[in-house]
Structure formats: structure tokens, C-alpha cells
Amino acid sequence: MTGRDGTRPETRYEERLQAFAGRELRALTPAQDPVNQPMIRHWTEAMGDTNPVYTDTEAARATGRGGVVAPASMIQAWTMRGYAATVSPPAGRDGFDELVDLLDEGGYTSVVATDSEFTFLRELVPGDHVAVRESVESISAEKRTGLGTGRFVTTLKTYTDQHGETVATQRWRTLRFRPASGAAEEPAPAPRPRPAVNRDNAFFFDGAKRHRLLIQRCAACSTLRHPPGPCCPECNSLEWDTVEASGRGHVYSYVVNHHPRHPAFHFPLVVAVVELAEGTRLITNLTGVAPDDVAIDMPVVLDWLDADPDPTLPVFRPAPTEAP
């Protein structure tokens, strides 16, 4: 079905949604109070942070600072609107309200925070007056997650001082999703733990984002290896490139994990060592199969799990049975 302009409704909705990229959600809003010593003291006592540079002028000066400074992690607290504004919000609507309405229109009525990334440019000191503005950085394509089908919305909060200079930024990512229904789609209540990404394995996770399963290959002797590493175990060469796996393999070994339980996963959880057609082995999850139906040497094919915005993970499911 198309509209009068010849476009499909879902296309028009996508265009309306992506039009929010770069748009300001909340205008520059100053904190109610300047940075002050009493609030710093309350914060450090509540957090159990005994670093004297936050409360003792002489101790702070001994470190080369001009005086006490505020904990960096307090940056968001200075601009929180407080109890009164929460129970009686100001009249009027802003870009944030409009974005939420549009997401609700698409059925993405539930929300969960997934991660927050801060960059601190300088320490705040008593007397600084912080302000914050927020804009949309990106809205992902629709993704299937353990919580339900949804979109990851990333916004950028920019914190400035009384001179308009940026003192910190915060990338705030939430998942707006349609709640999964039915026992087979029971939502996991927490995001998956993040893998440790480094210079040796970054190529693997970058490829996964593009739904490409990349295997590290020694540039000297062509030996394939996984997990990735800086040195070839066969010839000790440090030079390497990658090849893309076909996505075919078989179950080399597996376990059915019942305990200990983690809130990000559904149990029982089938964890398998899959031997790829190329010869390397990969520890992964099996999907689309009951634990009792898994067998050694069972043919499997590659699938992708977009459980979180970063990273996408390779999983495997039983290979389709060929008709006789």
C-alpha cells in the first residue's frame, strides 16, 4: 500500500524518524545552582569517596590544583531539575516530547537505558555555573533484541560553563522497543555483558556489525586462527589479514548451561564450540534448537544476534534439512 506521494507508510515513518538526527531535543538549560562545596560534600559522603581534593583546600593545592574540585561524575547532578520541577513540569513541549510521541506511534512504547559514555574536558570548581543542551546523534534501524523489536536512540548532552566553554559531553543510549510477548519471547531484563575489545580483536567485532564473520589469517604461512591474537602460533609472524567465513560448520562440542544464571540470558543456554568449514573453531550460542535436540557433528549455519547496539554477535542455528 502506498500513499498519494507513491511512498509506503513505513518509508514515510522512517524518514520522519531519521529527520530527528542532529535535531536539538532540549535547549540550553542552566543548573539551578552553581557548583558549591556543600553539595560536593553531600555527594562524596553518600558515595563513600574520601579523596581529599574534593573537600580539603590544602590537600587539593598539594596536588597542583588551585583549590577543591568537584567529582567529575557529579556533572549530571548539577543540571538535574529537582523534585519540584519533576512533579510539576513546566508547560509546553520540546523536541524530546515530539520524539517520544513519534516512537510511540511506531509501537516503541517501552524504554531501557543501555549505556552512558562521558568525556570530561576539565574539572569543575566551586562557583562554576553549568548548563546542558541535548541533541539526537543517531536513531538505529529496527533491531531484534532480547527485550523485543526496537531502535537504539543515541543522544548527545553537552555541558558548558558560565563562559560557554564545553566542560563535558555525554552520549546517552536507550533502547525504545515493542515489548516481546509469549513464553518463547520472554524478555531478558538486562543488556548482555560487553566483550573486551582491543587492537587484536577489533576487526572481528567491526565485521560482525556488518554481518560478516571474519577469521584472522597469518600473512606469512596462511594459517587461520581464532581467537584473534598478535602472533601466529605456527610461524610466529606478526603480519596478518582476514578472510570471511562461509557461515557453515558443525557442532564440535557443547554444554547446556543452567547455572549460574545471568539476567541478560534465557536459560537453559546452549553454548557450543562450532567448527567452521574453514577449519577454525568458535565458541558461540546455538539458537532455534531445543537443548535435547543438539548433537555432536550437527550441521549448523551462521545467524546474527543484534542484542545490543554494540556489538552484534554471531550465533548458529541448525542447517536446513535438504529435501531427498
C-alpha positions in Angstrom: 0.0 0.0 0.0 1.3 3.4 -0.9 0.3 7.0 -0.2 -0.6 9.7 -2.6 3.1 10.6 -3.0 3.9 7.0 -4.0 5.8 6.1 -0.8 4.9 3.3 1.5 3.8 4.2 5.1 6.8 2.5 6.6 9.1 4.5 4.4 7.5 7.8 5.4 7.7 6.8 9.0 11.4 6.0 8.7 12.0 9.4 7.0 10.2 11.2 9.8 12.2 9.4 12.4 15.6 9.9 10.8 14.8 13.6 10.4 15.4 13.9 14.1 19.1 13.1 13.7 21.1 16.3 14.6 18.0 18.0 16.0 18.0 19.7 19.4 15.8 17.9 21.9 16.3 20.3 24.8 17.6 23.8 24.6 20.5 25.1 26.7 19.3 24.9 30.3 21.3 26.3 33.2 21.6 24.4 36.5 19.6 25.8 39.3 22.6 26.4 41.5 26.4 26.9 40.9 28.9 24.3 41.8 29.2 24.5 45.6 31.0 22.9 48.5 28.0 21.7 50.5 26.7 19.7 47.5 30.1 18.3 46.9 30.4 17.2 50.5 26.9 15.6 50.4 27.9 13.7 47.3 31.2 12.4 48.5 29.7 11.3 51.8 26.9 9.4 50.0 29.3 7.8 47.6 31.9 7.0 50.2 34.5 8.9 48.2 37.2 10.0 50.7 39.5 11.7 48.1 40.5 14.9 50.0 40.8 17.0 46.8 37.0 17.3 46.9 36.7 18.7 50.4 40.2 19.9 51.7 41.6 23.0 50.1 45.2 22.4 51.3 45.1 18.8 50.1 43.8 19.9 46.7 46.6 22.6 46.4 49.2 20.0 47.3 48.3 18.2 44.0 48.8 21.4 42.0 45.1 22.4 41.9 44.0 25.9 42.9 41.6 24.6 45.4 38.9 21.9 45.9 37.3 20.5 42.8 34.0 18.7 42.1 34.0 14.9 41.3 33.7 14.5 37.6 30.9 12.1 38.0 28.8 14.8 39.6 28.4 16.6 36.2 24.9 15.4 35.6 23.8 16.1 39.1 24.3 19.8 38.8 21.8 20.1 36.0 19.1 17.7 37.3 15.8 19.6 37.6 15.0 18.6 41.1 11.8 17.4 42.9 9.6 20.5 42.3 10.1 20.5 38.5 9.7 16.8 38.4 6.2 16.7 40.0 5.1 20.0 38.3 7.0 20.2 35.0 6.9 23.5 33.1 4.1 23.9 30.5 4.9 23.5 26.8 6.6 20.8 24.7 10.1 20.3 23.4 11.8 18.1 20.8 12.1 15.3 23.3 8.4 15.1 23.8 7.9 15.1 20.0 10.4 12.3 19.5 8.8 10.2 22.2 5.4 10.7 20.5 6.8 9.5 17.2 8.4 6.4 18.7 5.1 5.6 20.5 3.4 5.9 17.1 5.7 3.2 15.8 4.8 1.0 18.7 8.1 1.5 20.6 6.4 2.2 23.9 8.9 0.7 26.3 12.4 2.0 27.2 15.5 0.8 28.9 18.9 2.6 29.2 21.8 0.6 27.7 24.9 2.7 28.3 26.3 6.1 29.0 29.7 7.4 27.8 31.2 10.6 29.3 34.1 12.7 28.2 35.4 15.2 30.7 37.4 18.2 29.5 38.1 20.0 32.7 37.4 19.8 36.4 34.7 21.9 37.9 35.3 24.2 40.8 33.0 26.0 43.3 31.5 29.0 41.5 31.2 27.4 38.1 27.7 27.5 36.7 26.9 24.6 34.5 24.3 24.4 31.7 23.3 21.5 29.4 21.7 21.0 26.0 20.8 17.7 24.4 20.5 16.7 20.7 19.9 13.5 18.8 23.1 11.9 17.4 21.5 8.8 15.8 18.5 6.5 15.7 19.2 3.0 14.6 17.4 0.9 12.1 14.9 -1.5 13.7 16.7 -4.3 15.5 15.5 -7.6 17.1 16.6 -7.7 20.7 16.0 -9.9 23.7 13.6 -7.4 25.1 11.6 -7.0 21.8 12.0 -5.3 18.4 13.2 -1.8 18.9 15.5 1.1 18.0 18.6 2.4 19.8 18.4 6.1 20.3 21.7 7.9 21.0 21.6 11.5 22.2 24.5 13.8 23.0 24.4 16.0 26.1 26.8 18.9 26.0 27.7 20.6 29.4 29.1 24.1 29.3 30.3 26.6 31.9 29.3 30.2 32.6 31.6 31.3 29.7 30.0 28.9 27.2 33.0 26.6 27.2 32.4 22.9 26.9 33.4 21.1 30.1 32.0 17.6 29.4 29.9 15.6 26.9 27.7 12.6 27.5 26.5 10.1 24.9 23.3 8.5 26.3 21.9 5.5 24.6 18.4 4.0 25.2 16.5 1.2 23.6 12.9 2.1 22.7 11.2 -1.2 22.0 8.0 -3.1 21.5 7.7 -5.5 24.4 8.0 -9.1 23.4 5.0 -11.3 24.1 4.6 -15.0 24.6 6.7 -17.5 26.6 9.1 -18.1 23.7 9.9 -14.4 23.6 10.2 -13.7 27.3 12.4 -10.6 27.5 15.8 -10.6 29.2 15.8 -7.9 31.9 19.4 -6.8 31.4 21.8 -6.0 28.5 24.5 -8.5 27.7 27.9 -8.1 29.2 30.3 -6.4 26.8 33.4 -8.2 25.5 36.8 -6.7 25.9 37.6 -5.1 22.5 41.3 -4.4 21.8 43.6 -3.8 18.8 43.9 -7.6 18.2 40.2 -8.4 18.0 38.5 -5.1 17.0 38.3 -6.3 13.3 36.2 -9.2 14.4 33.5 -7.0 16.1 33.7 -4.4 13.3 33.0 -7.2 10.8 30.1 -8.5 13.0 28.4 -5.1 12.9 28.3 -5.6 9.1 27.1 -9.2 9.5 30.5 -10.6 8.3 32.2 -13.4 10.2 35.9 -12.6 9.7 38.8 -15.0 10.6 42.3 -13.9 11.2 44.9 -15.3 8.8 48.7 -15.3 9.0 50.1 -13.3 6.1 53.2 -15.4 6.1 52.0 -19.0 6.3 48.2 -18.6 5.7 47.3 -20.4 8.9 43.8 -19.4 10.2 43.4 -18.7 13.9 40.7 -17.9 16.4 40.5 -16.3 18.9 42.5 -13.4 17.3 46.0 -12.7 18.5 49.0 -10.6 17.6 51.3 -13.5 16.7 50.9 -16.6 14.5 51.2 -19.8 16.7 52.7 -21.7 13.7 55.4 -19.4 12.4 55.5 -16.5 14.9 54.8 -13.9 12.2 53.2 -10.6 13.4 51.7 -9.9 10.0 48.1 -10.9 9.3 45.0 -10.3 7.3 41.4 -11.7 7.4 39.2 -13.9 5.3 35.4 -14.1 5.5 33.9 -17.4 6.7 31.2 -19.1 4.7 29.0 -19.4 7.7 28.8 -23.2 7.5 30.0 -25.6 10.2 29.1 -28.3 12.6 28.9 -28.7 16.4 32.2 -29.9 17.7 31.2 -29.9 21.3 28.6 -28.2 23.5 27.2 -27.7 27.0 23.8 -26.8 28.3 24.2 -24.1 30.9 21.6 -23.9 33.7 23.6 -22.1 36.4 24.9 -19.7 37.4 22.1 -17.6 35.9 22.7 -14.1 34.5 19.7 -11.8 33.9 20.8 -11.0 30.3 20.3 -14.6 29.1 17.4 -17.0 28.7 18.0 -20.4 30.3 18.8 -23.2 29.6 21.5 -21.7 27.4 23.2 -23.9 24.8 26.9 -22.9 24.5 28.7 -24.7 21.6 32.1 -25.0 20.1 31.4 -24.8 16.4 34.0 -26.0 13.9 33.7 -23.8 10.8 34.1 -25.2 7.3 37.4 -23.3 7.1 38.8 -25.4 10.0 38.8 -22.9 12.9 36.6 -23.2 15.9 34.3 -20.6 17.5 32.6 -20.6 20.9 29.1 -19.3 20.4 25.5 -19.8 21.3 23.1 -22.1 19.4 19.6 -20.7 18.6 16.5 -22.2 17.2 17.0 -25.6 18.7 16.0 -27.3 22.0 18.8 -28.5 24.2 17.7 -32.1 23.8 17.9 -31.9 20.1 21.5 -30.7 19.9 24.0 -33.4 18.8 27.7 -33.6 18.1 28.5 -33.1 14.4 25.1 -31.5 13.8 25.4 -29.2 10.8 24.8 -25.5 11.6 24.7 -22.2 9.8 25.5 -18.7 10.8 22.9 -16.3 12.2 23.3 -12.9 13.8 22.1 -11.6 17.2 21.6 -7.8 17.4 21.0 -8.0 21.1 22.6 -4.6 21.7 23.8 -1.7 19.6 27.4 -2.7 20.1 28.3 -5.4 19.4 26.4 -7.6 17.1 27.2 -11.2 17.8 27.5 -14.3 15.6 25.3 -17.3 16.7 24.5 -20.5 14.9 21.3 -22.4 14.2 20.6 -25.9 12.7 21.3 -26.1 9.0 18.1 -26.6 6.9 17.5 -30.2 6.0 17.8 -30.8 2.3 14.9 -32.5 0.6 15.7 -36.0 -0.7 
